[in-house]
Amino acid sequence: MALSVVLVDDHTMLRQALRRALEAEGIDVIGEAADGEEGVRIALALRPDVVLMDVSMPKVDGIDATRQLLAARSEMRVVMLTMHIDREVFDNALKAGAVGYVTKDSSVSEVAEAVRLAANGDRPMSPHLAEALLKEARRETDGIISTREEEVLQLVADGLGTNEIAERLYISHRTVKNHLASIYDKLNARDRTQAVLMAVKMGIVKLT
C-alpha cells in the first residue's frame, strides 16, 4: 500500500509540481491545502501517513498549524518543507512537533526519502540543512575547545585510555582527567563516547 501525504503550501505551482513528482515516486498525495488553517482541517479529515508542511503561509503559518495538528492527533507525522535554513525556525518547528525538516532546494528523491523515513518513525533532515547546522556548530565551538583538548579528544576517538593519552602527550594523568571534564562541560556530554560522537559531527575529530 502506497504511503499517503497531504501537501500544505500556499504556492499552487509548487504543490502541483510536487504532487506529480511524489506520485512518480509511488507516494499517494491524497490532499492539498493553501494555508495552515486549511491544512489542519484537511489533514485531520484525511489522516495521511505524513503531512508536508510549508513554514510561511497566510492565516496560520506552518509552525502554528503543526502545533494545532499534533494537539488534536499526536501521532501525526509532520515534515516541514521550506526555503528557510534558519536555526531559530528549525528549533521552533521541532518544538511544535515536526519530525523532519526539508528545504525546497532538495531533490525530489530527497523529499520522497524524507516522507518514507518520517512514515517509518525516523527524523529526516535536508542534507543542506544538516550541513548548515554542522557549520554553525563548528563556528560556535571554534575557540572554545582548545588545541590541547582537541588533541585529547582525537586520542580518545583513536581508542586510547587516560594513561596512554598522558604518556602520548607528556602530561599527567590528572591533567588528562581535567581536560576531559572540561570537554564534557563544553560539549554538554555525559561521557567519552558521547563527547567523541558530538566532536565527529562537528568536525573537530575524525574516526580512524
C-alpha positions as a Markdown table, in Angstrom:
| # | Residue | x | y | z |
|---|---|---|---|---|
| 1 | Met | 0.0 | 0.0 | 0.0 |
| 2 | Ala | 1.4 | 3.4 | -1.0 |
| 3 | Leu | 2.3 | 6.0 | 1.6 |
| 4 | Ser | -0.2 | 8.8 | 1.8 |
| 5 | Val | 0.7 | 12.5 | 2.0 |
| 6 | Val | -1.1 | 15.8 | 2.4 |
| 7 | Leu | 0.7 | 18.8 | 0.9 |
| 8 | Val | 0.3 | 22.2 | 2.7 |
| 9 | Asp | 1.8 | 25.1 | 0.8 |
| 10 | Asp | 0.5 | 28.4 | -0.5 |
| 11 | His | 2.3 | 28.2 | -3.8 |
| 12 | Thr | -0.1 | 26.4 | -6.2 |
| 13 | Met | 2.5 | 25.6 | -8.9 |
| 14 | Leu | 4.9 | 24.2 | -6.3 |
| 15 | Arg | 2.2 | 22.0 | -4.9 |
| 16 | Gln | 1.2 | 20.7 | -8.3 |
| 17 | Ala | 4.8 | 20.0 | -9.3 |
| 18 | Leu | 5.5 | 18.3 | -6.0 |
| 19 | Arg | 2.3 | 16.2 | -6.3 |
| 20 | Arg | 3.4 | 14.9 | -9.7 |
| 21 | Ala | 7.0 | 14.3 | -8.5 |
| 22 | Leu | 5.9 | 12.4 | -5.4 |
| 23 | Glu | 3.3 | 10.3 | -7.3 |
| 24 | Ala | 6.0 | 9.4 | -9.8 |
| 25 | Glu | 8.0 | 8.1 | -6.7 |
| 26 | Gly | 5.0 | 5.9 | -5.7 |
| 27 | Ile | 3.7 | 8.2 | -3.0 |
| 28 | Asp | 0.0 | 8.9 | -2.9 |
| 29 | Val | -0.9 | 12.6 | -2.5 |
| 30 | Ile | -4.4 | 12.4 | -1.0 |
| 31 | Gly | -5.0 | 16.1 | -0.3 |
| 32 | Glu | -3.7 | 19.7 | -0.7 |
| 33 | Ala | -4.1 | 22.9 | 1.2 |
| 34 | Ala | -3.0 | 26.5 | 0.5 |
| 35 | Asp | -2.7 | 27.7 | 4.2 |
| 36 | Gly | -2.1 | 26.3 | 7.6 |
| 37 | Glu | -5.7 | 26.6 | 8.7 |
| 38 | Glu | -7.0 | 24.6 | 5.8 |
| 39 | Gly | -4.0 | 22.2 | 6.1 |
| 40 | Val | -5.0 | 21.3 | 9.7 |
| 41 | Arg | -8.6 | 20.7 | 8.7 |
| 42 | Ile | -7.8 | 18.5 | 5.7 |
| 43 | Ala | -5.1 | 16.5 | 7.5 |
| 44 | Leu | -7.4 | 15.8 | 10.4 |
| 45 | Ala | -10.1 | 14.6 | 8.0 |
| 46 | Leu | -7.9 | 12.5 | 5.7 |
| 47 | Arg | -5.3 | 11.2 | 8.2 |
| 48 | Pro | -2.3 | 10.8 | 5.9 |
| 49 | Asp | 0.8 | 9.0 | 6.8 |
| 50 | Val | 2.8 | 12.2 | 6.5 |
| 51 | Val | 2.0 | 15.9 | 6.2 |
| 52 | Leu | 4.4 | 18.0 | 4.2 |
| 53 | Met | 4.0 | 21.5 | 5.7 |
| 54 | Asp | 5.4 | 24.8 | 4.5 |
| 55 | Val | 6.5 | 27.3 | 7.1 |
| 56 | Ser | 5.5 | 30.7 | 5.7 |
| 57 | Met | 1.8 | 30.8 | 4.8 |
| 58 | Pro | -1.2 | 33.1 | 5.2 |
| 59 | Lys | -3.8 | 32.8 | 8.0 |
| 60 | Val | -1.9 | 30.2 | 10.0 |
| 61 | Asp | 1.8 | 29.5 | 9.4 |
| 62 | Gly | 3.2 | 26.1 | 9.3 |
| 63 | Ile | 4.7 | 26.0 | 12.8 |
| 64 | Asp | 1.4 | 27.0 | 14.4 |
| 65 | Ala | -0.5 | 24.6 | 12.1 |
| 66 | Thr | 1.8 | 21.8 | 13.2 |
| 67 | Arg | 1.2 | 22.6 | 16.8 |
| 68 | Gln | -2.6 | 22.6 | 16.3 |
| 69 | Leu | -2.5 | 19.4 | 14.3 |
| 70 | Leu | -0.5 | 17.5 | 16.8 |
| 71 | Ala | -2.6 | 18.8 | 19.7 |
| 72 | Ala | -5.5 | 17.1 | 18.0 |
| 73 | Arg | -3.8 | 14.0 | 16.8 |
| 74 | Ser | -0.4 | 13.5 | 18.4 |
| 75 | Glu | 0.5 | 10.5 | 16.2 |
| 76 | Met | 0.6 | 12.7 | 13.0 |
| 77 | Arg | 4.0 | 12.8 | 11.3 |
| 78 | Val | 4.8 | 16.3 | 10.0 |
| 79 | Val | 7.8 | 17.2 | 7.8 |
| 80 | Met | 8.5 | 20.9 | 7.3 |
| 81 | Leu | 9.2 | 21.8 | 3.7 |
| 82 | Thr | 10.6 | 25.3 | 3.4 |
| 83 | Met | 13.1 | 27.8 | 2.0 |
| 84 | His | 14.4 | 28.7 | 5.4 |
| 85 | Ile | 17.8 | 27.4 | 6.5 |
| 86 | Asp | 17.5 | 29.1 | 9.8 |
| 87 | Arg | 18.3 | 27.7 | 13.3 |
| 88 | Glu | 15.5 | 29.6 | 15.0 |
| 89 | Val | 12.9 | 28.4 | 12.6 |
| 90 | Phe | 14.3 | 24.9 | 12.7 |
| 91 | Asp | 14.2 | 24.9 | 16.5 |
| 92 | Asn | 10.6 | 26.3 | 16.6 |
| 93 | Ala | 9.5 | 23.6 | 14.1 |
| 94 | Leu | 10.9 | 20.8 | 16.2 |
| 95 | Lys | 9.4 | 22.3 | 19.4 |
| 96 | Ala | 6.0 | 22.4 | 17.6 |
| 97 | Gly | 6.4 | 18.6 | 17.0 |
| 98 | Ala | 7.6 | 18.3 | 13.4 |
| 99 | Val | 9.6 | 15.1 | 12.9 |
| 100 | Gly | 11.6 | 16.3 | 9.9 |
| 101 | Tyr | 12.8 | 19.4 | 8.0 |
| 102 | Val | 13.5 | 19.5 | 4.3 |
| 103 | Thr | 14.5 | 22.6 | 2.3 |
| 104 | Lys | 12.8 | 23.4 | -1.1 |
| 105 | Asp | 16.1 | 23.2 | -2.9 |
| 106 | Ser | 16.2 | 19.4 | -2.1 |
| 107 | Ser | 15.9 | 17.0 | -4.9 |
| 108 | Val | 12.6 | 15.1 | -5.5 |
| 109 | Ser | 14.3 | 11.9 | -4.3 |
| 110 | Glu | 15.4 | 13.6 | -1.1 |
| 111 | Val | 11.9 | 14.8 | -0.4 |
| 112 | Ala | 10.4 | 11.4 | -1.2 |
| 113 | Glu | 13.0 | 9.7 | 1.1 |
| 114 | Ala | 12.1 | 12.2 | 3.9 |
| 115 | Val | 8.5 | 11.2 | 3.6 |
| 116 | Arg | 9.4 | 7.5 | 3.8 |
| 117 | Leu | 11.7 | 8.0 | 6.7 |
| 118 | Ala | 9.1 | 10.0 | 8.6 |
| 119 | Ala | 6.4 | 7.4 | 7.9 |
| 120 | Asn | 8.8 | 4.8 | 9.4 |
| 121 | Gly | 9.3 | 6.7 | 12.6 |
| 122 | Asp | 12.7 | 8.4 | 11.7 |
| 123 | Arg | 13.5 | 12.1 | 11.8 |
| 124 | Pro | 14.7 | 13.2 | 8.3 |
| 125 | Met | 16.7 | 16.3 | 7.7 |
| 126 | Ser | 17.7 | 18.0 | 4.5 |
| 127 | Pro | 21.4 | 17.5 | 3.7 |
| 128 | His | 21.6 | 21.2 | 3.0 |
| 129 | Leu | 20.3 | 22.0 | 6.5 |
| 130 | Ala | 22.4 | 19.4 | 8.2 |
| 131 | Glu | 25.5 | 20.9 | 6.6 |
| 132 | Ala | 24.5 | 24.4 | 7.6 |
| 133 | Leu | 23.8 | 23.4 | 11.2 |
| 134 | Leu | 27.1 | 21.5 | 11.5 |
| 135 | Lys | 28.9 | 24.5 | 10.2 |
| 136 | Glu | 27.2 | 26.7 | 12.7 |
| 137 | Ala | 28.0 | 24.2 | 15.5 |
| 138 | Arg | 31.6 | 24.2 | 14.3 |
| 139 | Arg | 31.7 | 28.0 | 14.4 |
| 140 | Glu | 30.3 | 28.0 | 17.9 |
| 141 | Thr | 33.0 | 25.6 | 19.2 |
| 142 | Asp | 35.9 | 27.4 | 17.5 |
| 143 | Gly | 38.0 | 29.0 | 20.2 |
| 144 | Ile | 36.0 | 27.1 | 22.9 |
| 145 | Ile | 37.6 | 23.7 | 22.5 |
| 146 | Ser | 41.3 | 24.4 | 23.0 |
| 147 | Thr | 44.0 | 22.9 | 20.8 |
| 148 | Arg | 45.1 | 20.6 | 23.6 |
| 149 | Glu | 41.5 | 19.5 | 24.2 |
| 150 | Glu | 41.2 | 18.7 | 20.5 |
| 151 | Glu | 44.3 | 16.5 | 20.8 |
| 152 | Val | 42.9 | 14.7 | 23.8 |
| 153 | Leu | 39.6 | 14.2 | 22.0 |
| 154 | Gln | 41.3 | 12.8 | 18.9 |
| 155 | Leu | 43.3 | 10.3 | 21.1 |
| 156 | Val | 40.1 | 9.3 | 22.8 |
| 157 | Ala | 38.5 | 8.7 | 19.4 |
| 158 | Asp | 41.5 | 6.6 | 18.5 |
| 159 | Gly | 40.7 | 4.4 | 21.4 |
| 160 | Leu | 43.5 | 5.4 | 23.9 |
| 161 | Gly | 42.9 | 5.3 | 27.6 |
| 162 | Thr | 43.7 | 8.0 | 30.1 |
| 163 | Asn | 47.2 | 6.7 | 31.0 |
| 164 | Glu | 48.0 | 6.2 | 27.3 |
| 165 | Ile | 46.9 | 9.7 | 26.5 |
| 166 | Ala | 49.0 | 11.1 | 29.3 |
| 167 | Glu | 52.1 | 9.2 | 28.0 |
| 168 | Arg | 51.5 | 10.3 | 24.4 |
| 169 | Leu | 51.1 | 14.0 | 25.3 |
| 170 | Tyr | 53.7 | 14.0 | 28.1 |
| 171 | Ile | 51.2 | 15.3 | 30.6 |
| 172 | Ser | 49.9 | 13.9 | 33.9 |
| 173 | His | 47.0 | 11.5 | 34.4 |
| 174 | Arg | 45.3 | 14.2 | 36.4 |
| 175 | Thr | 45.7 | 16.8 | 33.6 |
| 176 | Val | 44.1 | 14.4 | 31.1 |
| 177 | Lys | 41.1 | 14.0 | 33.5 |
| 178 | Asn | 40.9 | 17.7 | 33.8 |
| 179 | His | 40.8 | 18.2 | 30.1 |
| 180 | Leu | 38.1 | 15.5 | 29.7 |
| 181 | Ala | 36.0 | 17.2 | 32.4 |
| 182 | Ser | 36.3 | 20.5 | 30.6 |
| 183 | Ile | 35.4 | 18.8 | 27.2 |
| 184 | Tyr | 32.3 | 17.2 | 28.7 |
| 185 | Asp | 31.2 | 20.5 | 30.1 |
| 186 | Lys | 31.8 | 22.5 | 26.9 |
| 187 | Leu | 30.1 | 19.9 | 24.7 |
| 188 | Asn | 27.4 | 19.0 | 27.2 |
| 189 | Ala | 28.4 | 15.4 | 27.0 |
| 190 | Arg | 27.9 | 12.7 | 29.6 |
| 191 | Asp | 30.9 | 10.5 | 28.8 |
| 192 | Arg | 33.7 | 9.8 | 26.4 |
| 193 | Thr | 31.5 | 8.1 | 23.8 |
| 194 | Gln | 29.0 | 11.0 | 23.6 |
| 195 | Ala | 31.8 | 13.6 | 23.5 |
| 196 | Val | 33.5 | 11.8 | 20.6 |
| 197 | Leu | 30.3 | 11.4 | 18.7 |
| 198 | Met | 29.5 | 15.1 | 19.1 |
| 199 | Ala | 33.0 | 16.1 | 18.1 |
| 200 | Val | 32.9 | 13.9 | 15.0 |
| 201 | Lys | 29.6 | 15.5 | 13.9 |
| 202 | Met | 31.1 | 19.0 | 14.5 |
| 203 | Gly | 34.2 | 18.1 | 12.5 |
| 204 | Ile | 36.5 | 18.5 | 15.5 |
| 205 | Val | 37.9 | 15.0 | 15.3 |
| 206 | Lys | 37.9 | 12.1 | 12.8 |
| 207 | Leu | 37.4 | 8.4 | 13.4 |
| 208 | Thr | 40.3 | 6.3 | 12.0 |
